[in-house]
Amino acid sequence: MSGMEAALASGLSEVVGNKLVSLISSEFAATTGVKKDLSELQGVHAEIMSWLSLLHDRAIESDPSLRWLIKLRNLLNDIYDLLDEVYLEDEKYRIDRDHGKHAIAVWFCGKPKLLLFRRKVAHKIKAIKVEFDAIVKQKSDANTILHNLHLDQLIQSKNKITREPSLMSNNKESKIPSRDHVKSEIILELVESKKGEAGRIVSIVGLGGSGKTTLAQHICHDDKIKGHFKDTIFWIHVSQEFCRDKLIGKLFEAIIGQKSDHHAQQHMLRVISNKLSGNKFLLVMDDAWHEDRHDWENFMVLLDNGAPGSKILLTTRNQSVAKAVESKAIFKLAFLSVDESWSFFLNTCGWVEEDLGYAFIPVGKDIVKKCGGVPLAIKTLGSVLRERRGINTWRAIRESNLWDEENIEARVFTSLKLSYIYLKDHLKQCFTFCSIFPKGCEINKDYLIEQWMAHGFIKLKKEELAHDIGNEYFDSLMRAGFLHDPVETFPQRSVSCKMHDLIHDLTQYILRNEVVTSLPKKTTDCSQNCRYLSLTSCSGKVERALFYKVRAVYVSGGNPSFDNLVKKSFYVRSVVLDYAVDTPFPLFVLKLEHLAYLEIHHVSCPKLPEAISVCWNLQSLHLISCKGFVTLPESIGKLKKLQTLECNIITDLKTLPQSIGNCRDLQSLQLNYCEKLREIPSSVGRLGNLRVLHIIRCSSLQQLLLDFNGELSNLQAVSLHGCEDLRDLPSTFACRILHTLDLSETKITVLPQWVTSIGTLEHIDLHNCKDLVELPKGIINLKNLEVFNLAGCSKLQCMPSGFRQLTRLRYIGRFAVGCGEDDARISELENLDMIGDYVEISNLKHLKDPSEAEKAMLKRKNIWSLELDWSSSQTEEELVSDVEQDQGVLNALEPPSQIIFLENLRLQRPLFATLDDEAK
């Protein structure tokens, strides 16, 4: 375990060092006199960093002589907590200073309190130094270790640029030939059904980390599967706990696309039945563990009313589970061969073998062999080694005694341990924090980054926002394989991901008693070290002793009581309360004065307490699925550090207080699915740091009376999606760095002229704006435009001439052929080769010349679905008389070979779906 202790201590030490550097250079430290004390602490920290750096390779051994590292880790935790206290006093000082209070005045007014604080800091630092000296005495072998370590020989890479894999792509090929063969066999089982054949369940069985989920994903993205099951492919994560009621909720969410929390089970069953009735569907049930045949029968009966040919694809580690569900076919995933493993390793690293120096190839192959042909083990270790280019590091990993395990499961876990040990130090705390999420949980990227920020895990860089740096951290963990399956959700355009069960086990193994997932019957010394408290479906009382050093709280389901807490808690920085049922506002959070992140679900109260302003350090506030209150407390304007405010599904919310304009650090304001929201206070126009403004599906909002000529100059994304009564937009708009504008499903009739002056725009979404009749001519000035979604804009009769200049367009949705002098002709599509996905071409009645139609060059574009619409207003006589001419135009509009769906609305019938059919 010593290796993990050293790695965790390194990550913690990185965060501590960043805080020390920041605090020592602060005005607060100089004014109050704590600078001298912190400098002494910096000396201790520097020595700790020196040890950890030089012990790195030795520390991967399970060496009893390095047990002093456990005490060192605990000492670093104490330093972390102390620096947090100093940091918060520094923040208070800064807030007073920034609001007009002179530094000297602040000093004299608060002098007695600050003197006491300095004395307290000095006393704690003295205790830390005493403990540190005791650890030094135990470290008798340190000098020997230091002298025996050697400098690394760096990889001599012929290719200095390493390819970065895309994080959001759905790769259609698995990059493992043997997996492609299995994939083809499974697809055949799913799409071919013989008459009278029993059985509809196909199971994939394999070791944890063998790639079952990845293979299932590739199958779902295969064109044959998408063509066979259309839009009725659903996915649910089963997990170790088999609960029929929870599975019904997951099934409802997957099929209907709505949260199950507020729906009665009978209602969900009825809706599921109606949705599936008569439809051929594919349901993926991922990560099943339960072996009771009777329980499975009781659940599977809910899926009986689908059309013939409906299938279930189940993934499991245990073949007995596959037999319990009476699988029609079972596919066991074999381990990768030695050659496949090496090829997969190189692919993961973005290398070819020639990139490696001669010394690295045999060492690398030995390491890969130890991974036992398990893709997850190879991927995570490979992704980390990609960043570690020292031959001594590679040799140390190969020769580690952590590999001395008899079974393959243990060796796979060893590869994950080593991957963590060699993860970059600034990512270690970010990674282990994810232990707080339940297994199988979808992790919202923005929420996660905000929690990292709340805990001070992000090292700030000059002139770079913390959230942007957090994005880089997130991407690094994705590339390392510690997080996976990124999915972008609409219309919020938020990204969520998951953590593999084995990776989740790793986080809890690393932290051990620092993460508590159930309330202990008796408080012990171990539980008193709890830093992360994660409770799922728990309703007991949280004792003071357990909560004393807690930094993060995560509640999912249940309703645990925190009433017995101490008057104030100094350490809690983040709280997530996802209650199962509507609950009164949890007053205990008002005791958490230094709280920085608060996320609450399912609160029901007539109004939120004004005392929320006590949480002066709050940076992120998320209120989700709450009811009862019609506005937020006026005191919210006192939250000077608030950067993110989200009100999502707040059923009774009608407005925000004018004081919201005082939250000058606010960067993201999101008001989503608040059906009674009627107005946005004009004070929002004063939020000069606002970057994101989302007002989504607020159906009562009719106009946006904001002064966009004011201070909203930093806005980058605006979404008014689904505000179905919204007709009027501001007449002027001075946001010169806006890149995303979403006005879809609103009642706007004309796109304002000011849109054409924002050259930074990359994404404009107007889909289903059914009253939109005109686009401004200057739209062709937006040369950076990549998405211009006009799908469903049925009243739009033409496009402005010059549309061919928007050469970066990837998606358009609809192109209306015009007949006026200033209207775009279909030939303007010729230059837009990047256009893909779905396209509707309307008003083809204006197109008489097949040679002009041919210039559109549709066959060169990446279009998979094409609709050709002549006109809905033509008379029957006109339709008949123009058939021959239109047939010539139709022949000239040759679609690309990969077309999946082609419809001609002139003839009112679907055309052929594939190139083969076209040939027929």
N, C-alpha and C positions, 0 to 999 in steps of 0.2 A: 504493500500500500504506500510505501515511502515515495515511490515515483509519482503517484497521483498527488500526494501531499506537496511535493516540491513544485509540481506543475500548477496546482491550485494556488499555492503561496506566491508563485511568480505572477500569476494573473492579478491577484489581490495587491501585490506589491506595486504593479504597474499603475493601478488606480490610485493607490495611496501616494505614489510619487508625483503623479499629475496634480493631485490636490495640494500637496506640500508646495510645489513650485508656484502654483497660483496664489496660495495664501501668503507665502513669505514676501512676495512682491506687492502685496496689496497695501493700500493706504491705511486700512483698518489695522493691520499688523503693526505698522510703524507708529500709528497714533496711540494705540492701546498698550504697546510695549510687549506684545506676545511674539514679536518677530525673533527676539533672542531665544525664547523657549522653542519656537518652531525650528530654528536653525540647529539647535541641539538634537531635536528629533530627526532632522534631515540627516545628520551624521549617522545616527542609528540606522536609518533607512538605507543609506548608501552602503553601509557594511552588509546589511541583509541582502541587498541587490547583488553585491559582489559575490557572496556565498552562492546564491541561487544561480547566478550566471555560470560560475565555474563548476558547480555540482550538477549541471543540467544532464550530461550524459550518464554520470554515475547514478543519478537519481532515478533512472528508469529501472534500476534493479530493485527487487524486493529485498532490501538490505536492512536487517534489524539495527545496524549501527547508525542508521539515519532516522531513528524514531524521534529524535529531537525536533524534526521538521513539523511534527504535529503541534508541539508547543509554539514553534515559530509562527505557524499559521494562525494559531489563536491570538498570539501577540499582535500580528498584523491586523486581525479583526478589531482588537482593542484600539490600535492606532487609527484605523478607519473610522471607528465610532467617534473618537476624540476629534479628528479632523472635521467630521460632519458637524459637530457642535460649533467648532470655530468658524466653519464655512457659513453656517446659518447666522451667526452673530455678525459676520462680515456682510451678509446679504441685508440684514436689518439696517446696518450702518449705511450701506449704499443706497437703500430706498429712502432713508431720511435725507441723505445728502442730495439725491436726485430730485427731491421735492422741496428744494429751497432752503434746507437747514444747513447752515455753515458747519464745516467739520469741527471747528473749535467749539462752537455752541453745543454740538452734539456731544463732544467730549466732556465739557463741563457739566452739562445737564445730567448726563448718565455716568459721571465719574465714579461714584461709589459702586454702582452695579458693575461697571467695567473693571474696576480694581478687584472686586470679588471674582469676576470671571477669569482675570489673568491669574489670580492666585490658584483658582481651581485647575486651570490648564497646566500651570507649573507643577502642581501636586501630582496630576495624572501622568505627566511626562516623566517625573521622577520615578513613579511606580513602574512605568514602562521600562525605564533604563535598568531598574533593579531586576526585573523579570528577564530582560535581555542578557544581563550579566550571568544570570543563573543558567540560561540556555547555552551561553558560550562555554561554561564549564563542562557541559555534557558533550560538547562537540570536540571530543579529544582527537578524533581522526581527521579533522578538517584540513590541517596543514599537509598531511600526506596526500589527501585527495587533490588539493590545489596544485601540488608539485607534479602529480602524475597525469594531469590533463594536458592534451596537446591541441594545438591549433588545427582547425579544419582545412582540408584541401578543397578549394571550391571547384564546382563542376566547370569544366571548360566547354561551354555550350557553343556549338556552331551556329545555332539559331538563337539569337538573343531575344527575339520577340516570341513570347509564348502565347498561343491562341487562348482567348478567353471564351469558354462556352456560353451560349445564350441561356439566361436563367428562365425566360418566360416561354421558350419554344416548346411545342409538343412534337418531339421527334417521331417521325413515322417509322423509323427503323431502329432496332434496339442495339445495333452495333456489335452484337454477339451472334455469329452465324447459327450456332446450335439453338439459341433462343428463337431465332426467326423460323426455324423448322417447326419447333413446338407451337409457335404462334399460328402458323399456317394450319396445323392439325386442329388446334382448338377452334379457329375460325370456321373450319369445315364442319365441326360438330355443332357449332352454334347456328349456322345458316342453313344447314341441310336437315330437313325433317322428313322421315319416311312415314307414310300413312300408317296409323295404328301403333307407331313406335312409342313405348312407354319411357318416361323419364325426361326431365327438362333441365336437370342440374348438371353442370360441368364443373369439376373442382380442380384447382391447381394446388398441389401439395409440395412444400419445400421448407428447408431450414430457414430460421429467421435470418433475413439479409440476403436470401438467395435470389431475390428479384421477382417475387410473386406479384406484388402490387404494381411494379413497373411493367411487367409483362401484361397484366390486366389493362393498364392504361394504354399501352401500345395497341392492344386488341380493340379497345373502344374507339381509338382514333383511326383505325384502319378503314379505308374507303368502302370495302365490302360490308363491314359491320354497319357503318353509317348509312349506306344505301339500303341495307336490309331492314334495319330497325328505325330508320329516319330519326325523328326527334324524341323517341321514347327509349332512350338509354339512360339509366339511373344508377346512382352509386351511393352505397351507405357503408360506413365503417362499423363493424359489429363489436369488436373489442372483447377482452377477456370476460367481462361481466355480461352474462346473457340475461337480459330483462325484456320481456315481450312488450311491455308498455313503452320502454325507451325506444325499442326498435320500430314500433308503430310511429312514434314521433319523428324518428329519423327518416322513415319511409315517406311520411307526409311532407317533410321539408324537401326531400330529394325530388319527389314527383310534382308537388304543387309549387315549390319555390317560396313558401312562406314559413315563418317561425311557428313552431308547434305549441309554444308556451301558452297562448291564450285560447286554445281550441280544446273542446271536450273530446274525449277519445272516440265516442260514437260518431261525432261529426267528422273526425279525421278518417275513420274507417269508411264512412259513407262516401266521402270525397275521393279517397283512394280507389274504392271500388268503381265509382263512376268514371274516373280517369283511365283506369286500366281496362274497363269493360270493352270487349271487342277489339282491343288494340294489341298488336304484337309488340312485346317489349323485351328489353334486356336489362336485367337487374344484376349489378355487381355487388356481392356481399363480401367485403374485404376484411381479412384478419379475424376469422371465426375460430373460437376455441371450444365451444360447448359441445359435449358429446352425448347429451340425452336425446334420444330419438323422439320421445313423446313431446318434449318441449319444441323441437323443430317442427313436428307435424302441426302443432297448434299455431305456429306462426305461418308456416307455408300455406295453410289453407286460405290465408288472406290474399294470396296471389293467384287463386285458382280461376278467376274470371277473365284472364287475358285471352287474346285470340290464339288459335293453334299456331305453334312456332315460337311462342314466348319462351325465353330461356333465362336461367339464373347461372351466373358465373361466380363461384365461391373460391376464396383463397384461404388456406389454412396451413399451419405447421404440422398438423396431426392427421394422419390418414383415417383414424377412427372417426374424426369429425366428418370427413368426406363420406364415409360409409353411413354415418348416422342420418345424413340428409338424403340418403339413397341416390347418390350421384349416378348419373347415366354413364359418365366417363370420368376417369381420374388421371390427371397428368402429373407425374412426379418430376420436379425440376432436378436435373442432374447437376453436379458440381462442374464448374468450368474446367476444361483441360488445361494443362500447363501452358501450352501455346496460346490458348484463348485468354488465359489469365494475364499473361505478359502483354498481349496485344491490348487488352482492356485497360491495364495499368498505364501503358503509354498513352492511350487515347484519353484517359482521365487527366493525365498531366499535360496534355496538349503537346506531346513530344512524338518524334520518331526516334528509332534507336540510335541513329547517327548523331542526335543531339547530345548524347551522353558520352562522357569520357570513358576510355577503355576500362578504368577501374570500377566504374559504377554499374556496368551491365551485369556482371556475375553477382554482385552484392544485391542489386535490385531484383534479379531473378530469384535469389534465395529468399528474400523478404516476401515476394509474391507467392512463392510456394507455401510459405508458412500460413498464408491466408486461406488455404484449403479450397480454392476455387469458388469462394463465396463473393459475389459482386460487391455487396455493401462493404465488406472488409477491405477489398482491394481499392474501391473508390475512395473511401475516407482516408486510408493511409496514403494512397497515391496523391490525393489532393493536397495533403499536408506536406508530403515530401517535395511536391512541386515548388514549395516556398523555401524548403530547407536543402540547400545545394552543397552541403559539406560532406565529404567522404567519411569523416569520422562519425558524423551523425548517422549516416546510413549503416555503417558497420555496428555502431552501438545498438541500433534498432534490431539488426539481424542477430546480434549476439545476446540480446537481453534474455535473462532467465524468466521473464514473464511469459515467454513462449512455451515454457516447460509444462504444458497441459496435455493430458491424454486424449480428450475428446475434441471434436471439431468445434462444437458450440463454444467451449472455453477459449479455443484459439481465435475464433472470430471476435470474441469479446476482448481478447488481448490486443488484437489489431486496433480496436476502437480506443482502448486505453492509450496505446502508443500514439494514435492520431491526436488525442487530446493533449498528451504531454508535449507534442511538438507543434501544437497550434500556437499561433502568435499570441504573445502575452496579453495584448490589448483586447483580444477576442475571448479569452478564457472566462472572465466574469460574465460577459454577455451570454456565452453559451450555457454556463451552469445555471444562470438565472432561469432558463427555460424549464428547469426541473419543477417549477411551480405550476406549470400547466398540466392538466390531467392527460393521461395517455389518449391518443387519438383525437385530441382537441385541435380544432382549426385555430391557428395563431395569426391574428391580424398584424400585418407588418407595421403599420403606423402605430398601433397601440404598443407593440413590443418596443419599438424605438423610443417612444415617449417614456416607457418604464425604464429603459436603460438610461435615458437622460435624467429621470427622477433620482436614480441611484448614483449618478455621477460616473457611469462607466465609460462615457464618451469623452475622449481627449479632444478638447477644442483646438481648432487651428485658426490662425489669423484670417479674418474676413471670410470665414466659412461657417455656415449655420450648423448647429449641432444635429439637426434632423438630417441634413445632407450627409454629414459624416456617418450618422447612424445607418443611412442607406448603404454606404460603402461596407460597413461592418456586416449588415444583413447579407449583402451579396457575397461577401467572403465566406460566411457560414454556409450559404447555399452551395457555393463552389466546393467547399470542403465536404459536403454531403451530410453535415450535421442538421441542416434543415432541407426539406425537399417539397416537391409538388406545389410550386407557386401557382396560384390561380387568381386571375383578376376578376373582380365582381363588378357588375354594372347595376345601377347608374353611378354609384359612388366612386367607381374606378379605384377601389381599394384592393390590395393584394393580401391574400392569406396563404399560409403554408402549413405544413405538418412536420412532425418529428417522428422518425421511425421508432418503434417500440424499443428496439435494442439501444438506440441512441438515448432514448428517455431513461432507460435503465442505467445507462452510463452516467447521466447527470446526477442521479440519486445515489449511485455508488460513490461518486467523487465527493459529494457533500455529506454523505452519511447522516449523522444526527443533526446537521444544520438545516435539513428540510424535514418537516413533519407533515404527514398526510392523513393522520387520524388523531383524535384526542386521546392521550394516554389516560388510563384509569388512575395512574399515580404519577405525579411529577417527579422525575429523576434528574440527576445531574446532566444526563445526556439531553433530555428534553429542554433543560434550561439553556442549552446552547443553540436552540432553534432560531434560525435567521429567516427562513422562508416557511410560512404556514399555509399549506394548501389543503383545503377541506372540501370533499365531494360528498353530497347527500348526507351531511352531518348536521345534527340539531342539538348537540350538547353545549355545555358551558366551557368557555375558554378561561383557564385559570391564569392568575397574574404571573405566576412563576414561569409558565410556558411562554407568555407574551413578552417577557421582560426585554429580550434582545431582538425581537422580531423586526425585520426590516421590510418585509413584503407579506401581504395577506391576499389569498385568492380563495374565494368561496364560490362553489358551483353546486347549485341545488341545496336543499335543506335550509336551515335558518339558525346557525349557531349563535349563542349569546355571548356578547363581549361586555356585559354590564359590570363585571367585577374588576375591570381594569383599574390600574392606578390612575390618579387624577390626570396626569399627562404622560404621554409616551414620547421619548426623544428620538427614537430610532426608526419608526415606521415611515417609509417614504412612498410606498405604493399600496393601494387597496383596490381590489376588484371584488365586487359583491354581486354575483349573478344568482339571485334568489330564484327558487322554483315557483313561488307564488307571490302575489302582491303583499308587500310588507311595509310597515311604517318606516319613515326615514330613520336610518341607523344613527342615533345620536352619539354613539361612541366615537365616530370619526371626528367629532368636534373636539375630542381630547387629543387628537393627533396634530399638534400645532405645526409640526414641520412636514406634514404630508405634502407630497409634490404631485402625485398622480391618484385620481379618484375616478373609478368607473362603477356605476351603480345601475343594476337592472331591476325592474319590477318593484319600484317604490310607489306607494299610493299614499298621498297626504294632501291636505287642502292647500298647503304652501310650504315651500322650503324654508328652513330656518335662516333668519338674518345672521345668525352666529356663524354661518359658513365662512365669513370673513376672518374668523379666528385662524383658519388654515391659510395664513398669509403667504406661505411658500408654495401654494398650489400652482402648478404649471399646466396641468391637463385635467379637464373636468368632462366626463362623459356620462350623460343621463340617457338611459336606453329603456324603452318599453315602460314608461312611468305614466301615472295619471293623477288627477286631482288638482294640480296647481296650474293656474292660467298664465303665470309669468314667473320670472326668476326673482329672487330677493334683490332689493335696491342695493344692498351691501356688496353685491358682486363686483361693483366698480372699485372696491377696495382691494381686489385681488390683483395687485400691480404686476405680478409675475406670470399671470395667466397667459399661456400661449395657444392653447387649444380648447375650444368650447364646442361640444357636440350635444345636440338635443335630437334624439332619434326615436321616433314613434312615441312622442309625448302627446297623448290624445286630447288633452284639454288646453294645451298651450296656445295662447292668443297673441302674445307679443313679448318683447324683451324690454327690460327697463332702460330708460335713457342713460342710466349710469354705465351701461356697457361700453360707452364711448370713452370711459376713463381707463379701460384695460388696454393701455397703449402698447403693451408687448404682444397683444393677441395676433397670432399669425394664421390661425385656421378657425373659421366659424362655419359650423355645419348644422343646418336645421332641416332634418329629413323626416318625411312622413308625419308632419304635424298638421293634421287636417283642418284644425281650427285657426291656424296662424293667419292673421289678416294683414299685419303690417310689420315692417322692419323699422325700428327707430332711426331717425335721421342721424343720431350720434354715431352710428356705425361708420358714417363718412369720415369720422376723425381718426379711424384706426389705421394710421400710416404704415404699420408693419404687416398689415393683413396680406397674406399671400393666397389663401384659399377661401372662397366664399361659395358654399354649397347650400342651396335652398331647394330641396328635392321633394317632389310630390306633396307640396303644401297646397292643397286644392282650393283653399279659400283666399289665397293671395292673388289680388287682381292687378296691382301695380307696384313698381319698385321705386319708391320716392327717395332715392339716395342721390347725394351730390357727388357724382363721379368726377367732378372737376376739383374736388378737395384733395385730401391727403392720401387717397387710396391709390397711390402711384406704384405700389409694389405688388399689386394683384397679379397673380400668374394663372389662376384657374377660377372660372365662374361657371356654376351650373345652376340652372333654373329648371331642370328636367321635370316634366310631369306636373308643373304648376298650371293646371289645365284652364284656369280662368285668367291667366296672365295675358294681357293684351298690349300693355304699354311698357316701353323701356325708356330709360333716361335719354334725353335728346342729345346729350353730349357725354363723352367718355374719355378720360385722360390717362388711362392705364397703358403705358407704352411698352410694357414687357409681358403683356398677357399672351399666354400660349394656348389656352384651352377655353372655349366658349360653348356651353351646352344649353341650347334653348329648345331642345326636343320636347314634343308633346305639349306645347303651349299654343296660345291663340294669336300669336303675332301674325300680322298680315304682310309686313314689309321688314326686311332686314335693314337696320339703321345704317346711314351713310358712314357713321364714324367707324364702323367695323373695318372699312377699307383702308383706314389710316394706321392700323395696328399691324405693322410688318412682321412682328414676332409670332403672330398667330400660326399655329401648326394644326389645330384641331377645332373644327366648327361642326357641331352636331345639331341638325334641324329636322331629324327624322320625325315623321308623323305630325309635322306642323301643317295640318290640313287646311288652314286658312291662308297660308303663305302664297302670295300671288306674284311676287317680284323680288329679284335680287339686284342689289346696286351694281352699276356698271363697273365701279372701281374694284370689284372683287378680284379681278385679274391681277391686281397689284400685290396680292398676298402670295409672294413667290415661295414662302416657306410652308405653305399649306400642304399637309399630308393627308388629312381626313376632312372631307366636306360631305357629310352625310345628309342627303336629300331624299332618302327612301321614304315613301309614303306621303310626300308633299304633292298631293293629287291636283291641287289648283295651280301649281307652277307650270306655266305654259312655254317657257323659253329660258335659255341661258344667255348671259351677255357674251357678245362677240369678243374673241381674244382668249377664250377659255384654254386654248392650246398652250398658253404660257405657263400654266400651273403644272409644270413637268414633275413635281415631287409628289403629286397626288397618288395615293395608294387605294383610297376608297372614296366612292362618290354616291353609290346607292341608286341614284336616278339621274338620267340625262334627258332633258326635254328638248326635242328638236324644234327650233323656231322657224318662222317664215319672214320675219321683219328684217329690215336692213341692218339693225344693230344686234341681231340675234345670232347665236352660235349655230353653225351647221354641224352635221354629224362628222364631217371630215376632221373637225378639230380634235376628235378623239385619237387621231393618228399618232400624235406625239406623246400621248399619255400611256406609255407602255407599262407603267407600274400599277395601273388600276387592276384590282382583283376582287375576289370574293363574289358578292351579289351585285348585279347591275340591272336596272330597269331602264329601257330606252323607250320614251313615250313620244306621242305626236308624230309617229312615222308617216302619217297621212301627208305631211309636208315634204316627204322624201320621194321624189319621182324618178330620180336618175340612179340606176343600179351602180354606175361607175363611182358616184359620190359615196354611196353606201360602202363600197369596197374599200374606200380610203380610210374608213374607221379602223381597219386592221384589227378586228376583234380577235382573230385567230392568234395574234401575238400576245394577248393579255392573259393574266392568270385568273380568269373568271371561271367559277364552277357553277354558278346559277345565273341564268339570263332570261329576262322577260322582255318581249317585244310587243309594244302596245301601239296600235295604229290610232285609234280614237274611240272614246266611248260615246261620242256625240253624232257619229255618222248614221245616216238613214240606211235602211235595208237595201234600197236601190243603189246607193253609193257604194255600199260594201260589195255588192254583186258585180257592179260595173268595173271596179278597180282590181278585181282579183288577179288578173293576168299581170298587170303592172306591178302589183305588190309582190307577186311570186318572184319576179325578177329581183326586186329589192331584197326579198328574204334570202334568196340564193347568194346574193352579194354579201350579206351579213354573216359570213361563215364563222361559226363559233370556234373557240379553241378545242383542241383534242381532249382535254381533261374535263370537259363540261359534264356535270352530273345531272343538272335539270335545265330544260329549255322549254319555255312556254310562249306560244304565239297567241296573243289576245285578240288578234285580227280574226283568227280561225276558231277561237274559243275552244282549243283543245291542247293538251300537253304534247310536245314533240318528244323525240327520242332522248333518252337519258345518258347515253354513252356514245363514244366514238364508234364502237362496234355496231350499235343500233343504227347510227347514222349511215354506216356503210351498207347496211341492209336496205 
